[in-house]
Amino acid sequence: MSTASVAAGVRTHIDDQLWARLPADIETRFRPIVDAVAEGAGGRDLARELPRDAVASLCEAGLGSARLPLADGGLGLDWPAFTRLLVAIAAADANIPQILRGHIALVEQTLTTTDAGFARRWRDRIAGGEISGNSWSEAAGSTTSRAGAELSTDADGVLRLNGRKFYTTGSIFAEWTDTVAHRLSDGVDVAALVRLDQPGVTVVDDWDGFGQRLTGTGTIVFENAVVEPVDVLPVAERFAYQTGLYQLVLLAVLAGIAHAAVADAAAAVRARSRVYSHGTASRVQDDAQIQALLGELAASAFAVDASVAAVAEAIEDAYGAALEARDRPDDQVAVDRARRLAGLAEIRAAQAQSFATGAVQQLTSRLFDALGASATARGAHLDRHWRNARTVSSHNPVLYKNRWVGQWVLHDRLPQALWAVGTPSPAE
């Protein structure tokens, strides 16, 4: 059997587990595309080739509208099912769920908002195939209390955006970007959806991280870009569980990386003919030490996957409570329950992050213990799993999360709903 056949067989075995709990129609719709995406993932990383075709194919199949109800042209997936789909895609190419992270949050805003006009307008755009990237962060210019980018009104009454953003994940693939700016008229930080194909917007793929290299996480410069007033919302009025949702997408990426690393390590072991004289078998795949190591790695991937599934359940609970509070705004019990479940979703995400961050980094490093030095060759692409895991774990660093969990355990204190990155504000 050829090496390619062995690799395909092992990946199919792993992938069967990923798709097993998804509805059959979702597997039929997406699996052939995801399989094709997986075939070129290592080569794209090596060549630093953005996965434009892969993103387009998945969005054409309905990935961008998967959370929308069937009546709105979506696929009607709940969070547990949608998360399983994201994990399967991340196992094929870890960049892709992160590319859509900002878009996924926009979809959730349309599902939970009290603004019927916003919901209708954006659900129609999303169902029509349009997607949004993200551009909240700035490498310089922002403080912990306000964005550096500014939104102002010109002499003709047109809203204009000026500023420079970094970590603009997914925007280079999208029609829109979801950005944050300081509104000068009232001093409030707002989220604004900005059309990218207009004068005054420049998108640059200058992300130079050693992992997750194909997410389009680079620079956007806004120079008097036009923003529609109806597409502006104070950040504090966004759906309450957004931080947990953002982290869930990154956790799904980590789970996908773990599954892919196990599949690739197993394929490499099965294809390996050279052995060490002090091993326990004449074939590497029959060596008890190697079998034990692969079993340990697979167990770790399983545990990471289970923790991510638990976070998806918590996000689903928060979503349901948010809808109840939206529809019953005068019911204080419903409002308090929504607030609490949003906080608990963030706690569950932090707990999973605390475990998965270390587990996946260790897994993607230890896979090399099962192989020879040839496995470190750039053409083998195996290093991308550790690089990607290490890089994606640097977003929303786990260092700051365990304290939140500890405060919740000790004092039933829920985490800060919104936080920011920047230089300390003058008042601090």
Secondary structure, DSSP 4 states (H G I P E B T S, - for coil): --HHHHHHHHHHHHHHHHHTTS-HHHHHHHHHHHHHHHHHHHHHHHHT---HHHHHHHHHTTGGGTTS-GGGTS----HHHHHHHHHHHHHH-THHHHHTHHHHHHHHHHHH-S-HHHHHHHHHHHHTT--EEEE---SSS-BSSS-SSEEEE-TTS-EEEEEEE---TTGGG-SEEEEEEEETTTTEEEEEEEESSSTTEEEE-----SSSTTS---EEEEEEEEE-GGGEEEGGGS-TTHHHHHHHHHHHHHHHHHHHHHHHHHHHHHH-----TTSSSSSGGG-HHHHHHHHHHHHHHHHHHHHHHHHHHHHHHHHHHHHHHHH-TT-HHHHHHHHHHHHHHHHHHHHHHHHHHHHHHHHHHHGGGGS-GGGGSGGG-THHHHHHHHHHTTTTTGGGTHHHHHHHHHH-PPPPS----SBPPTT-
